[in-house]
Amino acid sequence: MTPEEAIAWFDSLEPAREQDMLGAWYGSEIGTGHVMEGLLVAARWKGKRFEGPDAVHPLVHDVPFWGERSLNPALLPLRFVTGLPGRDVLLSVAFPLLAPLFFTRKPRARLRTLSFRGRNHAAMCYDAKPINDVFARISEDEVLGWMDFKGMAEPYFFKLTRF
């Protein structure tokens, strides 16, 4: 779908509430041609885990040899990696080797209600990056996420499905 179609879909959905987000969620990309598309897939992104308002694990990955691990987004050079030629192949090879450098046991984001596009939505606010993931309900067990990354021209969309 186009970014405009994804924006229209997001706007057509009811905002998610904070209590809707608690628990563990599988993540998947929504293809819009965004510069980040394929990046999380190459890095074996599994999803997100919302333990409470001040305890969110924003990047849960299935890491070869290590299993399910949370990564610290503050240590990830997202803007650098998105511009690398062949980055998806490079990342899929390098990620299992480099991932332990980014492991964390601590939550690295918070769950808040934000006014976004004129409505109040549950949002995940990264602790150390200028990123808010804003959520709208597709169903009781699925939400559409809009990654609002300061300085990025277009939004990145993803879907979360409750475990």
C-alpha positions in Angstrom: 0.0 0.0 0.0 1.1 3.6 -0.4 2.0 5.7 2.6 -1.2 7.7 2.0 -3.3 4.5 2.1 -1.6 3.5 5.4 -2.3 6.9 6.9 -5.9 6.7 5.8 -6.2 3.2 7.3 -4.7 4.4 10.6 -7.0 7.4 10.7 -10.1 5.1 10.1 -9.3 3.0 13.2 -10.2 3.7 16.8 -7.2 4.8 19.0 -5.7 2.1 21.2 -5.8 2.7 25.0 -2.9 2.1 27.3 -4.6 -0.9 29.0 -5.1 -2.4 25.5 -1.4 -2.6 25.0 -0.3 -4.6 28.0 1.3 -7.9 27.3 3.5 -9.4 24.6 3.0 -8.8 20.9 4.4 -10.2 17.6 5.4 -7.6 15.1 5.2 -7.4 11.3 5.9 -4.7 8.8 3.3 -3.0 6.6 4.9 -2.5 3.2 4.7 1.1 2.1 8.2 1.5 0.5 9.6 3.2 3.6 13.4 3.5 3.8 13.3 1.3 6.9 11.3 -1.5 5.3 13.1 -4.8 5.6 15.4 -3.6 8.3 13.6 -5.2 11.3 12.9 -8.4 9.4 16.6 -8.7 8.6 17.4 -8.2 12.3 14.9 -10.9 13.2 12.5 -8.6 15.1 9.9 -10.6 17.0 7.8 -7.7 18.5 7.3 -5.7 21.7 6.6 -6.4 25.3 4.5 -4.0 27.4 4.9 -4.9 31.1 3.5 -1.6 32.5 3.5 2.2 32.0 7.2 2.6 32.7 8.4 -0.9 31.6 8.3 -1.5 27.8 10.7 -3.5 25.8 10.4 -1.9 22.3 12.7 -4.2 20.4 12.3 -7.9 21.2 14.3 -10.0 18.7 14.8 -13.8 18.1 18.6 -13.9 18.0 20.3 -17.0 16.6 22.3 -18.8 19.3 20.8 -16.6 22.0 17.0 -16.9 21.7 14.6 -14.2 22.5 16.4 -11.0 23.7 15.5 -7.3 24.2 17.8 -4.8 22.5 18.7 -1.3 23.7 17.6 1.1 21.0 19.9 3.8 22.3 22.8 1.8 21.0 21.4 1.1 17.5 22.6 3.4 14.7 19.2 3.4 12.9 19.9 6.4 10.6 23.3 5.1 9.6 22.1 1.5 8.9 19.1 2.6 6.7 21.5 4.3 4.2 23.9 1.3 3.8 23.9 -0.4 0.4 22.9 -4.0 0.7 22.0 -3.4 4.3 19.4 -6.2 4.6 21.8 -8.9 3.6 24.6 -7.4 5.6 22.4 -7.1 8.6 21.1 -10.6 8.4 24.7 -11.9 8.4 26.1 -9.5 11.0 23.2 -9.3 13.4 23.7 -12.7 15.1 27.4 -11.8 15.7 26.8 -8.2 16.8 23.5 -8.5 18.7 25.0 -9.3 22.1 26.5 -5.8 22.1 23.0 -4.4 22.2 21.3 -6.8 24.7 19.5 -5.3 27.7 17.4 -6.6 30.5 16.0 -3.2 31.3 12.9 -1.7 29.7 13.9 1.0 27.2 10.5 2.7 26.6 7.4 4.0 28.3 3.7 3.6 27.6 1.7 6.9 27.5 -1.4 8.5 26.0 -0.5 11.1 23.4 -2.6 13.5 21.4 -1.9 12.5 17.8 -3.7 13.7 14.7 -6.4 15.2 16.9 -7.2 12.1 19.0 -5.7 10.4 22.1 -3.8 7.3 21.4 -1.7 4.8 23.4 1.9 5.4 22.4 5.2 3.9 23.2 7.8 6.6 23.8 11.4 5.5 23.5 13.6 6.6 26.4 16.7 7.6 24.3 15.5 8.2 20.7 13.2 10.8 19.3 10.6 8.1 18.4 7.0 7.6 19.5 5.1 4.5 18.2 1.4 5.4 18.2 -1.2 2.7 18.1 -4.7 2.3 16.6 -6.9 -0.8 17.2 -7.5 -3.2 14.3 -9.2 -5.7 16.6 -8.9 -6.7 20.3 -5.7 -8.6 19.5 -4.2 -6.5 16.7 -3.0 -2.9 16.4 -1.6 -0.8 13.7 1.5 1.1 14.7 2.7 4.4 13.3 6.4 5.1 14.0 6.8 8.8 14.4 10.5 9.3 14.1 11.7 13.0 14.4 13.3 14.1 11.2 12.1 11.1 9.1 10.0 12.3 6.1 7.4 9.5 6.1 5.9 7.4 8.8 6.9 3.7 9.1 3.9 1.4 9.7 3.8 -2.0 11.4 1.2 -4.3 12.9 1.3 -5.9 16.3 -0.6 -9.1 17.1 -1.0 -10.2 20.7 0.9 -13.5 21.6 
